[in-house]
């Protein structure tokens, strides 16, 4: 049995490029690959996660191909069929499914499908998702010179409709590249990620929260189940790069709850309710502080303890920050203070973050 290397695996488009396609040995080959690309407990290499996802995808395809050649074939794929009010049908094949209370999320290699029960539209949650994403995009796409890179962190809605039986509303979102639910990444590492990977993710979340704050909006749904991740690739200075080379931390979910400044909050996801400041609970109006405190909670969860009491191996200054329940005057000052703490702990950053000083 010859196991292919990382570059060969990531460059493979067909299962036969990394598997022998022998029904008798397929499972053993798959398990050997999983062992080779298991979580690295010393370095927690993100690339091991990416390789594992590619192997899983090609393994599924291999089983489908081998199964189709047998009379007793099993259905290895999962599909959801929907029909719009105007008679258009969608058959969506998916690899992963998440039940997120307000919506069911289905994910495949190229797209994300979200279905929302019609009962939630009484509060306007589905309409809010579409409207707030459009509002955010229209605010920034003509102002940002690097919008082409930044837009991949925002859901690109391909289609939205209500089903013919009026039971559900549907969102179809395009994935710019191989981008994965952050929850899946965290699970791969056994519920605890390396602190430097966490800092990288949190810095990007702060950047996006700043863009939202400047646009006069609060996301209100920043939690692990609404965040997607793609590690990108290293590209030499001056070399051309594509979307596959960009490190993406995408806020694809949760726009059901987004509000404009001085707008009352209609609803909040369960994961955010316990960090809402007292004054927000009393007034019912949104505040940038909801997003700031949500980001800290995401950091605690990625570091292995959402309570923040047992953040082993994390510098005390970072522990204090992630457990802090007060915020600076605005999102940009909050981000700047976090950058200052990171520089004290790790030294000056050796990579460029998105500029939020406009």
C-alpha positions as CSV (number, residue, x, y, z in Angstrom):
1,X,0.0,0.0,0.0
2,X,1.5,3.3,-1.1
3,X,0.1,6.4,0.6
4,X,0.3,9.6,-1.4
5,X,1.9,12.7,-0.1
6,X,0.1,16.0,0.9
7,X,0.6,17.7,-2.5
8,X,-0.7,14.7,-4.4
9,X,-3.8,14.4,-2.1
10,X,-4.7,18.1,-2.4
11,X,-4.2,18.0,-6.1
12,X,-6.4,14.9,-6.6
13,X,-9.7,15.3,-8.4
14,X,-10.7,11.6,-8.6
15,X,-10.5,8.9,-5.9
16,X,-8.4,6.6,-8.1
17,X,-5.6,9.1,-7.8
18,X,-5.0,8.2,-4.2
19,X,-6.9,4.9,-3.7
20,X,-6.3,1.6,-5.4
21,X,-10.1,1.2,-5.8
22,X,-10.0,-2.3,-4.5
23,X,-13.2,-3.0,-2.5
24,X,-11.2,-5.4,-0.2
25,X,-8.6,-2.8,0.8
26,X,-10.4,0.5,0.5
27,X,-11.3,0.8,4.2
28,X,-7.8,-0.1,5.3
29,X,-6.3,2.5,2.9
30,X,-8.7,5.2,4.2
31,X,-7.7,4.3,7.9
32,X,-4.0,4.5,7.0
33,X,-4.5,7.9,5.5
34,X,-6.4,9.1,8.6
35,X,-3.6,7.9,10.8
36,X,-1.0,9.7,8.7
37,X,-3.0,13.0,8.8
38,X,-4.4,12.8,12.3
39,X,-4.2,15.9,14.5
40,X,-0.6,16.8,15.3
41,X,-0.8,17.2,19.1
42,X,2.5,19.2,19.2
43,X,1.8,21.6,16.4
44,X,-1.9,21.2,15.7
45,X,-1.2,21.6,12.0
46,X,-4.1,23.0,10.1
47,X,-2.9,21.3,6.9
48,X,-3.6,17.9,8.5
49,X,-7.2,18.9,8.9
50,X,-7.4,20.1,5.3
51,X,-5.8,16.8,4.1
52,X,-8.2,14.8,6.2
53,X,-11.2,16.5,4.6
54,X,-9.9,15.9,1.1
55,X,-9.3,12.3,1.9
56,X,-12.8,11.9,3.4
57,X,-14.3,13.5,0.3
58,X,-12.4,11.2,-2.1
59,X,-13.2,8.2,0.1
60,X,-16.9,8.9,-0.2
61,X,-16.6,9.2,-4.0
62,X,-14.6,5.9,-4.1
63,X,-17.4,4.1,-2.2
64,X,-20.0,5.6,-4.5
65,X,-18.1,4.4,-7.6
66,X,-17.5,0.9,-6.2
67,X,-21.0,0.7,-4.9
68,X,-22.5,1.5,-8.3
69,X,-20.8,-1.6,-9.7
70,X,-22.5,-3.9,-7.3
71,X,-26.1,-5.0,-7.3
72,X,-26.5,-4.5,-3.6
73,X,-25.3,-0.9,-3.8
74,X,-25.8,1.4,-0.8
75,X,-26.8,5.0,-1.0
76,X,-23.7,6.8,0.3
77,X,-24.8,10.3,-0.6
78,X,-27.5,12.4,1.1
79,X,-29.8,14.8,-0.8
80,X,-32.5,17.3,0.0
81,X,-35.1,18.1,-2.7
82,X,-36.9,21.5,-2.7
83,X,-39.4,23.2,-5.0
84,X,-39.8,27.0,-5.1
85,X,-43.1,28.8,-5.3
86,X,-42.5,29.5,-9.0
87,X,-42.0,25.8,-9.7
88,X,-38.2,25.6,-9.8
89,X,-36.8,22.4,-8.3
90,X,-33.5,22.1,-6.5
91,X,-31.9,18.7,-5.6
92,X,-29.0,19.5,-3.3
93,X,-26.4,16.7,-2.5
94,X,-24.7,17.4,0.8
95,X,-21.8,16.0,2.8
96,X,-22.6,17.6,6.2
97,X,-25.7,18.8,7.9
98,X,-26.1,21.1,11.0
99,X,-29.3,21.8,12.9
100,X,-28.9,25.3,14.1
101,X,-32.4,25.9,15.6
102,X,-33.3,28.9,13.3
103,X,-32.1,27.1,10.2
104,X,-30.9,23.7,8.9
105,X,-27.6,24.0,7.2
106,X,-26.5,21.6,4.4
107,X,-22.9,21.7,3.1
108,X,-21.2,20.2,0.0
109,X,-17.9,20.9,-1.7
110,X,-19.2,24.0,-3.6
111,X,-22.3,25.5,-1.8
112,X,-24.1,25.9,1.5
113,X,-27.9,25.5,1.6
114,X,-29.8,27.0,4.6
115,X,-33.5,26.3,5.1
116,X,-35.6,28.4,7.6
117,X,-38.9,27.3,9.0
118,X,-41.7,29.7,7.9
119,X,-42.6,30.3,11.6
120,X,-39.4,32.3,12.0
121,X,-40.4,34.7,9.3
122,X,-43.0,36.1,11.7
123,X,-40.0,37.9,13.2
124,X,-38.6,38.6,9.7
125,X,-35.4,36.6,10.3
126,X,-35.1,35.2,6.7
127,X,-35.7,38.6,5.1
128,X,-33.3,40.2,7.6
129,X,-30.5,37.8,6.5
130,X,-30.9,38.8,2.8
131,X,-31.4,42.6,3.5
132,X,-28.5,43.0,5.9
133,X,-26.0,41.1,3.7
134,X,-27.0,43.3,0.8
135,X,-26.8,46.5,2.9
136,X,-23.3,45.6,4.1
137,X,-22.1,44.8,0.6
138,X,-23.5,48.0,-0.8
139,X,-21.8,50.0,1.9
140,X,-18.3,48.7,1.2
141,X,-17.9,47.3,-2.3
142,X,-17.2,50.7,-3.9
143,X,-15.1,52.0,-1.0
144,X,-12.6,49.3,-0.4
145,X,-9.7,48.8,-2.8
146,X,-9.3,45.3,-1.5
147,X,-13.0,44.4,-1.6
148,X,-12.4,41.5,-3.9
149,X,-10.4,39.7,-1.2
150,X,-12.7,40.8,1.7
151,X,-15.9,39.7,0.0
152,X,-15.1,36.1,0.4
153,X,-15.7,36.5,4.2
154,X,-19.3,37.5,3.5
155,X,-22.0,35.1,2.3
156,X,-22.4,35.3,-1.4
157,X,-26.2,34.5,-1.8
158,X,-26.8,32.8,-5.1
159,X,-30.5,32.2,-4.7
160,X,-33.2,32.8,-2.1
161,X,-36.9,31.7,-2.3
162,X,-39.9,30.3,-0.4
163,X,-40.9,26.7,-1.0
164,X,-44.0,25.9,-2.9
165,X,-45.7,24.4,0.2
166,X,-44.8,27.7,2.1
167,X,-43.2,25.7,4.9
168,X,-39.7,26.9,4.4
169,X,-37.5,29.8,3.2
170,X,-34.3,28.8,1.4
171,X,-30.9,30.4,1.0
172,X,-28.2,29.1,-1.4
173,X,-24.7,30.4,-0.7
174,X,-21.7,29.9,-2.9
175,X,-18.4,28.7,-1.3
176,X,-15.4,30.5,-2.8
177,X,-13.1,27.6,-2.2
178,X,-12.7,24.6,0.2
179,X,-14.0,26.3,3.3
180,X,-15.1,24.4,6.3
181,X,-17.3,25.0,9.3
182,X,-15.1,26.2,12.2
183,X,-16.9,23.7,14.5
184,X,-15.5,20.9,12.3
185,X,-12.0,22.2,12.5
186,X,-12.3,22.4,16.3
187,X,-13.6,18.9,16.5
188,X,-10.7,17.6,14.5
189,X,-8.3,19.0,17.1
190,X,-10.2,17.3,19.9
191,X,-11.9,20.5,21.1
192,X,-8.8,22.6,21.6
193,X,-6.7,24.5,19.0
194,X,-3.2,25.9,19.1
195,X,-3.2,29.5,20.6
196,X,-1.5,31.0,17.5
197,X,-4.1,29.6,15.2
198,X,-6.8,31.0,17.5
199,X,-5.2,34.4,17.5
200,X,-5.1,34.5,13.7
201,X,-8.9,33.6,13.6
202,X,-9.8,36.1,16.3
203,X,-7.9,38.9,14.6
204,X,-9.9,38.4,11.5
205,X,-13.2,38.4,13.4
206,X,-12.2,41.7,15.1
207,X,-11.5,43.1,11.6
208,X,-14.9,42.1,10.3
209,X,-16.6,43.4,13.5
210,X,-14.9,46.7,12.9
211,X,-16.2,46.9,9.3
212,X,-19.6,46.2,10.6
213,X,-19.3,48.8,13.3
214,X,-18.1,51.4,10.8
215,X,-21.1,50.5,8.6
216,X,-23.4,51.1,11.5
217,X,-24.3,47.4,12.0
218,X,-24.0,44.7,14.7
219,X,-23.8,41.1,13.6
220,X,-25.3,39.6,16.8
221,X,-24.6,36.1,15.7
222,X,-20.8,35.6,16.0
223,X,-20.5,32.1,17.3
224,X,-18.5,29.0,16.2
225,X,-21.5,27.5,14.3
226,X,-21.8,30.6,12.1
227,X,-18.1,30.8,11.2
228,X,-16.3,29.1,8.4
229,X,-12.6,28.7,7.9
230,X,-10.1,28.2,5.0
231,X,-6.4,28.2,5.8
232,X,-5.2,29.5,2.4
233,X,-1.6,29.0,1.1
234,X,1.7,30.7,1.3
235,X,2.4,32.9,-1.7
236,X,5.7,34.5,-2.3
237,X,5.7,38.4,-2.4
238,X,5.0,39.6,-5.9
239,X,3.5,36.3,-7.1
240,X,0.0,36.0,-8.4
241,X,-2.5,34.4,-6.0
242,X,-6.1,33.2,-6.2
243,X,-8.9,32.9,-3.8
244,X,-7.6,29.4,-2.8
245,X,-4.5,31.2,-1.4
246,X,-6.4,33.6,0.9
247,X,-6.9,32.7,4.5
248,X,-10.6,33.1,5.0
249,X,-12.6,33.4,8.2
250,X,-16.1,33.6,6.9
251,X,-19.1,35.0,8.8
252,X,-21.5,33.0,6.6
253,X,-24.2,32.3,9.2
254,X,-26.1,34.4,11.7
255,X,-27.2,37.3,9.6
256,X,-30.7,36.5,10.7
257,X,-29.9,38.5,13.9
258,X,-28.0,41.4,12.4
259,X,-29.2,44.9,13.3
260,X,-28.4,48.5,12.4
261,X,-27.4,50.9,15.1
262,X,-30.2,52.1,17.2
263,X,-32.4,49.2,16.0
264,X,-34.0,46.9,18.4
265,X,-32.8,43.3,18.5
266,X,-35.6,40.9,17.3
267,X,-33.8,37.7,18.3
268,X,-30.4,36.3,19.3
269,X,-28.9,32.8,18.9
270,X,-28.6,30.7,22.1
271,X,-24.8,30.9,22.0
272,X,-24.8,34.7,22.3
273,X,-27.6,35.2,24.8
274,X,-25.4,34.5,27.9
275,X,-22.8,37.3,27.0
276,X,-25.3,40.1,26.3
277,X,-24.5,43.2,28.4
278,X,-27.1,44.2,31.0
279,X,-27.9,47.5,29.4
280,X,-28.6,45.7,26.1
281,X,-31.0,43.4,27.8
282,X,-32.7,46.3,29.5
283,X,-33.1,48.5,26.4
284,X,-33.4,45.8,23.8
285,X,-31.2,47.9,21.4
286,X,-28.1,46.5,19.7
287,X,-24.5,47.5,20.6
288,X,-21.1,46.8,19.2
289,X,-20.3,45.2,22.6
290,X,-22.4,42.2,21.7
291,X,-20.0,41.3,18.9
292,X,-16.9,42.1,21.0
293,X,-18.0,39.8,23.8
294,X,-19.1,37.2,21.3
295,X,-15.6,37.1,19.8
296,X,-14.1,36.6,23.2
297,X,-16.4,33.7,23.8
298,X,-15.4,32.1,20.5
299,X,-11.7,32.5,21.5
300,X,-12.4,30.7,24.8
301,X,-14.2,27.9,23.1
302,X,-11.4,27.4,20.5
303,X,-8.9,27.4,23.3
304,X,-10.7,24.5,25.0
305,X,-12.8,26.0,27.8
306,X,-15.8,28.3,26.9
307,X,-16.0,29.3,30.6
308,X,-12.4,30.6,30.5
309,X,-11.4,29.1,33.8
310,X,-9.0,26.5,32.4
311,X,-7.2,28.0,29.5
312,X,-4.1,25.9,30.0
313,X,-0.9,27.0,28.2
314,X,-2.3,30.4,27.3
315,X,-0.5,33.5,28.5
316,X,-2.1,35.2,31.5
317,X,-2.6,38.5,29.6
318,X,-4.6,36.7,26.9
319,X,-6.6,34.8,29.5
320,X,-7.4,38.1,31.2
321,X,-8.5,39.6,27.9
322,X,-10.7,36.7,26.8
323,X,-12.4,36.7,30.2
324,X,-12.9,40.5,30.3
325,X,-16.6,41.5,30.3
326,X,-16.0,45.2,29.6
327,X,-15.2,46.8,26.2
328,X,-13.4,49.8,24.8
329,X,-15.3,52.8,23.4
330,X,-15.8,51.2,20.0
331,X,-14.9,48.2,17.9
332,X,-11.7,49.7,16.5
333,X,-10.4,50.7,19.9
334,X,-11.2,47.2,21.1
335,X,-9.3,45.6,18.2
336,X,-6.4,48.0,18.8
337,X,-6.1,47.1,22.4
338,X,-6.2,43.4,21.5
339,X,-3.4,44.0,19.0
340,X,-1.3,45.7,21.7
341,X,-1.7,42.7,24.1
342,X,-0.8,40.3,21.3
343,X,2.4,42.3,20.6
344,X,3.3,42.2,24.2
345,X,2.8,38.4,24.3
346,X,4.2,37.3,20.9
347,X,6.1,40.3,19.6
348,X,5.4,42.3,16.5
349,X,3.1,40.6,14.0
350,X,4.8,39.2,10.9
351,X,1.8,39.3,8.7
352,X,-0.6,42.0,7.4
353,X,-4.1,42.3,8.8
354,X,-7.0,44.0,7.0
355,X,-6.8,47.7,7.6
356,X,-9.8,49.0,9.5
357,X,-8.7,52.7,9.9
358,X,-11.0,54.1,7.2
